[in-house]
Amino acid sequence: MAAGIPDALIVGGGLSGLALCQVLCAAGQSVTVLDRGRRVGGRCATFQKGGWIFDHGAQFFTARQPRLRQLIEDWRGPGKPVPWLIGPGGQVRYALPKGMWSLAAQLLRRAEEGGGKLALHTSCQVDFLHRSSAGFTAQTRGGGAFTGRRLFLTMPAPQLLGLAAELLPQELRRELEAVRYRPTWTALLGLSEQGRSLAGGWAVEDPVLHWVSADHDKVAGSLPALTLHAGEGWSAAHLEDPPASVQRELLAASRRILGELPVEWAMVHRWRYATALPAPTPGGYRWDAAAGVGIAGDGLAGPRVESALESGWGLGEAASG
Ligand SMILES: Cc1cc2nc3c(=O)[nH]c(=O)nc-3n(C[C@H](O)[C@H](O)[C@H](O)COP(=O)(O)OP(=O)(O)OC[C@H]3O[C@@H](n4cnc5c(N)ncnc54)[C@H](O)[C@@H]3O)c2cc1C
């Protein structure tokens, strides 16, 4: 192999990609992470507009697995997860006082502290991947090229297949083709101080909306901020609608449920691949040591923050073992 080529090229810096990166760095490997977003975290996202802070992707996370419980216990720096809600069966739903994005930041911090060498590139959309003499090369929209000895793909299955189907064995292609995603239209509503009394997060019975969350109740220092998630059926039926009309509909639905709200600012965001409906595959990742290709993400592991993390950690252990 050519000298100076990183051990691992990870495309996708969501939670699964960063969990994977953490393990590979801890094993002393050199890792390059490419993500098309302005920052990492993927669907574990936090958006700030003025003094309003929204968790407009994942709202909270559960911690059934020991590795995630350990991460909470050993949290480095401010913003340690706090219990926020109690779900079915008494399951604790954790929130992050600095926003859900800080979970991604925590993984990055761990990766940087590991014994390996990390190169992170955001706003870096990979458009083409191919095998090369040194391993794998990713060509990016901005004209860059990044090479790694082994390739790891961590984005939703349709995006993954669009990028790398030819690099995958047929059986794995079929498995990924079977993964379905629920879309979600999300509204972010910045409220005046009058909205401060709204608290918590709750599922709603409504033809349009599915979930309402008072983000100022969990994100420290935010002005009153509401995140509304539309239901799967409504989001799918209106997936290609213009944002302005979606915003009107979601605001009307919010009035139906919560009455007139003191809205000062609003925006909608479309998650085309919000939550995965994966085929049941134990393990939640795929690692082909002979080919040097690994896949992680909620599409193989289940539609949750902690499933995505487990998937990345599991793949990292398999690939560095
Ligand atoms: C609206 C919504 C609500 C949710 N609510 C919850 C919740 O309350 N609790 C919970 O546990 N889970 C929730 N989830 C699910 C949870 O957020 C996901 O399961 C988890 O974050 C998935 O992580 P991932 O790493 O598998 O994928 P992603 O987060 O999608 O990461 C993939 C990354 O790949 C990048 N990427 C894609 N294509 C390219 C490319 N060509 N080049 C470079 N980079 C690329 C993306 O930018 C992204 O950062 C929710 C998700 C959504 C959208």
The ligand as an SDF file (V2000), in Angstrom:
LIG
                    3D

 53 58  0  0  0  0  0  0  0  0999 V2000
  -37.4930   14.0650   12.3970 C   0  0  0  0  0  0  0  0  0  0  0  0
  -36.7440   12.9810   13.0880 C   0  0  0  0  0  0  0  0  0  0  0  0
  -37.0570   12.6530   14.4080 C   0  0  0  0  0  0  0  0  0  0  0  0
  -36.3420   11.6450   15.0630 C   0  0  0  0  0  0  0  0  0  0  0  0
  -36.6120   11.4140   16.3780 N   0  0  0  0  0  0  0  0  0  0  0  0
  -35.8270   10.5420   17.0640 C   0  0  0  0  0  0  0  0  0  0  0  0
  -35.9460   10.4600   18.4720 C   0  0  0  0  0  0  0  0  0  0  0  0
  -36.6780   11.2210   19.1160 O   0  0  0  0  0  0  0  0  0  0  0  0
  -35.1780    9.5240   19.1270 N   0  0  0  0  0  0  0  0  0  0  0  0
  -34.2960    8.7170   18.4570 C   0  0  0  0  0  0  0  0  0  0  0  0
  -33.6230    7.8920   19.0930 O   0  0  0  0  0  0  0  0  0  0  0  0
  -34.1350    8.8190   17.1000 N   0  0  0  0  0  0  0  0  0  0  0  0
  -34.8690    9.7230   16.4090 C   0  0  0  0  0  0  0  0  0  0  0  0
  -34.6800    9.8840   15.0600 N   0  0  0  0  0  0  0  0  0  0  0  0
  -33.7820    8.9520   14.3470 C   0  0  0  0  0  0  0  0  0  0  0  0
  -32.2950    9.2760   14.5210 C   0  0  0  0  0  0  0  0  0  0  0  0
  -32.0700   10.6510   14.3410 O   0  0  0  0  0  0  0  0  0  0  0  0
  -31.5230    8.4800   13.4630 C   0  0  0  0  0  0  0  0  0  0  0  0
  -31.8500    7.1100   13.5820 O   0  0  0  0  0  0  0  0  0  0  0  0
  -29.9940    8.6140   13.5870 C   0  0  0  0  0  0  0  0  0  0  0  0
  -29.6080    9.9510   13.8480 O   0  0  0  0  0  0  0  0  0  0  0  0
  -29.3880    8.0920   12.2920 C   0  0  0  0  0  0  0  0  0  0  0  0
  -27.9720    8.2440   12.2950 O   0  0  0  0  0  0  0  0  0  0  0  0
  -27.1320    7.6700   11.0680 P   0  0  0  0  0  0  0  0  0  0  0  0
  -25.7090    7.9210   11.3450 O   0  0  0  0  0  0  0  0  0  0  0  0
  -27.5650    6.2750   10.7880 O   0  0  0  0  0  0  0  0  0  0  0  0
  -27.6120    8.5090    9.7750 O   0  0  0  0  0  0  0  0  0  0  0  0
  -27.5440   10.0700    9.4550 P   0  0  0  0  0  0  0  0  0  0  0  0
  -27.7600   10.8730   10.6660 O   0  0  0  0  0  0  0  0  0  0  0  0
  -28.5000   10.2760    8.3190 O   0  0  0  0  0  0  0  0  0  0  0  0
  -26.0600   10.3050    8.9490 O   0  0  0  0  0  0  0  0  0  0  0  0
  -25.6750   10.1430    7.6080 C   0  0  0  0  0  0  0  0  0  0  0  0
  -24.7320   11.2710    7.2250 C   0  0  0  0  0  0  0  0  0  0  0  0
  -24.2850   11.0460    5.8920 O   0  0  0  0  0  0  0  0  0  0  0  0
  -24.1410   12.2940    5.2540 C   0  0  0  0  0  0  0  0  0  0  0  0
  -24.2010   12.0470    3.8100 N   0  0  0  0  0  0  0  0  0  0  0  0
  -25.2260   11.5130    3.0860 C   0  0  0  0  0  0  0  0  0  0  0  0
  -24.8870   11.4250    1.7970 N   0  0  0  0  0  0  0  0  0  0  0  0
  -23.6150   11.9200    1.6950 C   0  0  0  0  0  0  0  0  0  0  0  0
  -22.7060   12.0920    0.6010 C   0  0  0  0  0  0  0  0  0  0  0  0
  -23.0370   11.7460   -0.6550 N   0  0  0  0  0  0  0  0  0  0  0  0
  -21.4930   12.6340    0.8490 N   0  0  0  0  0  0  0  0  0  0  0  0
  -21.1370   12.9960    2.1280 C   0  0  0  0  0  0  0  0  0  0  0  0
  -21.9600   12.8540    3.1930 N   0  0  0  0  0  0  0  0  0  0  0  0
  -23.1800   12.3060    2.9740 C   0  0  0  0  0  0  0  0  0  0  0  0
  -25.2740   13.1360    5.8030 C   0  0  0  0  0  0  0  0  0  0  0  0
  -24.9990   14.5330    5.6960 O   0  0  0  0  0  0  0  0  0  0  0  0
  -25.3730   12.6510    7.2550 C   0  0  0  0  0  0  0  0  0  0  0  0
  -24.6430   13.4890    8.1390 O   0  0  0  0  0  0  0  0  0  0  0  0
  -35.3380   10.9120   14.3770 C   0  0  0  0  0  0  0  0  0  0  0  0
  -35.0060   11.2680   13.0710 C   0  0  0  0  0  0  0  0  0  0  0  0
  -35.6770   12.3130   12.4410 C   0  0  0  0  0  0  0  0  0  0  0  0
  -35.2520   12.7300   11.0800 C   0  0  0  0  0  0  0  0  0  0  0  0
  1  2  1  0
  2  3  1  0
  2 52  2  0
  3  4  2  0
  4  5  1  0
  4 50  1  0
  5  6  2  0
  6  7  1  0
  6 13  1  0
  7  8  2  0
  7  9  1  0
  9 10  1  0
 10 11  2  0
 10 12  1  0
 12 13  2  0
 13 14  1  0
 14 15  1  0
 14 50  1  0
 15 16  1  0
 16 17  1  0
 16 18  1  0
 18 19  1  0
 18 20  1  0
 20 21  1  0
 20 22  1  0
 22 23  1  0
 23 24  1  0
 24 25  2  0
 24 26  1  0
 24 27  1  0
 27 28  1  0
 28 29  2  0
 28 30  1  0
 28 31  1  0
 31 32  1  0
 32 33  1  0
 33 34  1  0
 33 48  1  0
 34 35  1  0
 35 36  1  0
 35 46  1  0
 36 37  1  0
 36 45  1  0
 37 38  2  0
 38 39  1  0
 39 40  1  0
 39 45  2  0
 40 41  1  0
 40 42  2  0
 42 43  1  0
 43 44  2  0
 44 45  1  0
 46 47  1  0
 46 48  1  0
 48 49  1  0
 50 51  2  0
 51 52  1  0
 52 53  1  0
M  END
$$$$
